[in-house]
Amino acid sequence: MNHKPVFLIIVAGGTASGKTSVATKIANQILKDKSVSYLSMDNYYKDFSNLSFEEKQNLNFDHPNSFDVDLLVADLKKLKSRVKINVPQYNFVTHSREKEWIEFAPADVVILDGILALQIQEIFKLGDLKIFIKTSDDIRLIRRLERDIKDRGRSFDNVIEQYLTTVKPMHDIFVEPSIQQADIIIPFHDGNEIAIDLVATKVRDILRNNKKEAEKINH
């Protein structure tokens, strides 16, 4: 069994703030030295298959209670022990879990992203490096409109209504305050590669130091 420590990076921020883009870019840089696995908190929405589609549309998906926190925490602990997991797959069109789950292999570095990843204590306390992506509300709304209409089959009116009734209020109550838990705050904009380079360099330095410490202990 591989007993090398697993480094967990948590990337949080508002809806459509660029979390996935930043996480992917960091992963691509770290991949030069270490194995990296990427996990999205979006896959851990609770299974609401017992509800009608109309009832699902009225759910508040931006509240912490919408997530299967127990399952996510258990899976993160397994990954930190280098145990593979099966990750649920969430369908944003039907608002339900798919029957097929995907096998997820542990790695030297695991990157988790999610709007509430730094708000839920059981999750953020497992992180070795905690990042918050700071993006203006206007940009996030525009990007969410583009994404939900194109990829999730939503109408313009539906996206705006959801944003005003749940997304924006929950962002103000839960997401934005979680910036206090972050080790690093990255202002997101196109071309902001310097911040990503700095984060990737810092992670590589930490991993090298961890390796040296482990070698000292083993000797």
C-alpha positions in Angstrom: 0.0 0.0 0.0 1.2 3.5 -0.8 1.5 5.5 2.4 2.7 8.8 0.8 0.5 11.7 2.0 -2.2 13.0 -0.4 -2.4 16.8 -0.8 -6.0 18.1 -1.0 -6.6 21.4 -2.7 -10.0 23.0 -2.2 -11.2 25.6 -4.7 -14.3 27.6 -3.8 -16.1 30.6 -5.1 -19.5 31.7 -6.4 -21.4 30.1 -9.2 -19.7 30.4 -12.6 -16.7 32.1 -10.9 -14.2 30.1 -12.9 -13.5 27.4 -10.2 -13.2 24.6 -12.7 -11.0 26.6 -15.1 -8.6 27.5 -12.3 -8.6 23.9 -10.9 -7.9 22.5 -14.3 -5.0 24.9 -15.0 -3.5 24.2 -11.6 -3.8 20.4 -12.2 -2.2 20.7 -15.6 0.8 22.4 -14.1 1.2 20.0 -11.2 0.8 17.0 -13.5 4.4 17.6 -14.7 5.6 16.3 -11.3 2.7 14.5 -9.6 -0.4 12.5 -10.3 -3.6 14.7 -9.9 -7.2 13.8 -9.6 -10.1 16.4 -10.0 -13.3 16.1 -8.1 -16.4 18.3 -8.3 -18.7 18.9 -5.4 -21.6 19.3 -7.9 -21.6 15.5 -8.2 -22.6 15.2 -4.5 -26.0 16.8 -4.7 -28.5 14.6 -2.8 -30.6 12.2 -4.8 -34.0 13.9 -5.3 -35.3 11.2 -7.6 -38.4 10.7 -5.3 -39.6 14.2 -6.2 -41.5 15.3 -9.3 -39.7 17.5 -11.8 -41.8 20.5 -10.7 -40.8 19.9 -7.1 -37.2 19.6 -8.0 -37.3 23.0 -9.7 -38.4 24.6 -6.5 -35.4 23.2 -4.5 -32.7 25.5 -3.2 -29.6 23.9 -4.7 -27.4 26.7 -3.3 -28.0 25.8 0.3 -25.6 23.4 2.2 -28.5 21.0 2.9 -28.7 20.2 -0.8 -25.4 18.3 -0.7 -24.7 14.8 0.5 -22.0 16.0 2.9 -21.5 12.7 4.7 -20.8 10.9 1.5 -18.4 13.6 0.2 -16.5 13.7 3.5 -16.2 9.9 3.6 -14.9 9.8 0.0 -12.4 12.6 0.7 -11.0 10.7 3.7 -10.7 7.5 1.6 -8.8 9.5 -1.1 -6.5 10.9 1.5 -5.8 7.3 2.5 -5.2 6.4 -1.1 -8.4 4.3 -1.4 -10.3 4.5 -4.6 -14.0 5.6 -4.5 -17.1 5.6 -6.7 -18.4 9.1 -7.5 -22.1 9.7 -8.1 -22.9 11.5 -11.3 -25.5 14.3 -11.2 -27.8 15.3 -14.1 -28.5 19.0 -14.1 -31.2 18.7 -16.7 -33.3 16.2 -14.8 -32.1 17.4 -11.3 -31.3 13.8 -10.3 -28.5 11.3 -9.8 -27.6 9.0 -12.6 -27.7 5.2 -12.0 -24.0 4.9 -13.2 -21.3 6.0 -10.8 -17.7 6.6 -11.9 -14.7 4.9 -10.3 -12.3 7.6 -9.1 -8.6 6.8 -8.4 -6.6 8.4 -5.6 -3.6 10.5 -6.6 -0.7 12.5 -5.1 -2.9 15.6 -5.4 -6.7 15.8 -5.2 -8.4 19.0 -6.3 -12.0 19.5 -5.1 -14.1 22.4 -6.3 -17.5 23.6 -5.1 -19.4 26.8 -4.3 -19.7 25.7 -0.6 -16.4 23.8 -0.3 -15.1 26.4 2.2 -18.4 26.9 4.0 -19.0 23.4 5.3 -16.5 22.8 8.1 -16.4 19.0 7.7 -15.1 19.6 4.2 -12.7 22.5 4.4 -10.9 21.2 7.5 -9.6 18.3 5.3 -8.0 20.7 2.9 -4.2 21.2 2.8 -4.6 24.3 0.6 -7.7 26.4 0.4 -8.4 28.7 -2.6 -11.2 31.2 -3.2 -11.9 32.5 -6.7 -13.1 36.1 -6.5 -15.2 37.1 -9.5 -17.5 40.0 -9.9 -21.3 39.3 -9.7 -21.9 40.7 -13.2 -19.5 38.4 -14.8 -20.7 35.4 -12.9 -24.3 36.1 -13.8 -23.5 36.4 -17.5 -21.5 33.2 -17.4 -24.2 31.3 -15.6 -26.8 32.5 -18.1 -24.6 31.2 -21.0 -23.9 27.9 -19.3 -27.4 27.1 -18.1 -29.1 28.0 -21.3 -26.6 26.2 -23.5 -25.7 23.1 -21.4 -28.6 22.6 -19.1 -31.6 23.4 -21.2 -32.9 26.3 -19.1 -34.8 29.3 -20.3 -33.5 32.9 -19.8 -36.4 33.7 -17.4 -35.8 30.5 -15.4 -32.1 31.3 -14.9 -32.9 34.8 -13.8 -35.6 33.8 -11.4 -33.4 31.1 -9.8 -30.5 33.6 -9.6 -32.6 36.2 -7.8 -34.5 33.8 -5.5 -31.8 31.4 -4.3 -28.4 31.8 -6.0 -27.7 35.4 -5.1 -29.1 35.3 -1.5 -27.3 32.0 -0.8 -24.1 33.5 -2.2 -24.4 36.5 0.1 -25.2 34.3 3.2 -22.9 31.3 2.6 -20.4 31.5 -0.2 -19.0 35.0 0.1 -18.3 34.8 3.9 -16.4 31.5 3.3 -13.6 33.6 1.7 -12.4 34.0 5.3 -11.3 30.3 5.3 -9.1 30.7 2.2 -5.3 30.6 2.3 -5.2 32.2 -1.1 -7.7 34.5 -2.9 -7.4 34.6 -6.7 -9.1 37.4 -8.7 -10.4 35.6 -11.8 -10.1 37.1 -15.2 -8.9 36.0 -18.6 -5.1 35.9 -18.7 -4.5 35.8 -15.0 -1.9 33.1 -15.3 0.5 34.6 -12.8 -1.7 33.7 -9.8 -2.1 30.1 -11.1 1.6 29.8 -11.7 2.3 30.9 -8.2 -0.2 28.5 -6.7 1.2 25.6 -8.7 4.7 26.5 -7.8 3.7 26.7 -4.1 2.1 23.2 -4.2 5.1 21.7 -5.9 7.4 23.2 -3.2 5.1 21.8 -0.4 5.1 18.4 -2.0 8.9 18.3 -2.3 9.2 19.3 1.3 6.7 16.6 2.3 8.7 14.0 0.4 11.9 15.1 2.1 10.3 14.8 5.5 8.9 11.4 4.7 12.4 10.2 3.5 13.9 11.5 6.8 11.3 9.5 8.8 11.8 6.4 6.8 15.5 6.5 7.3 
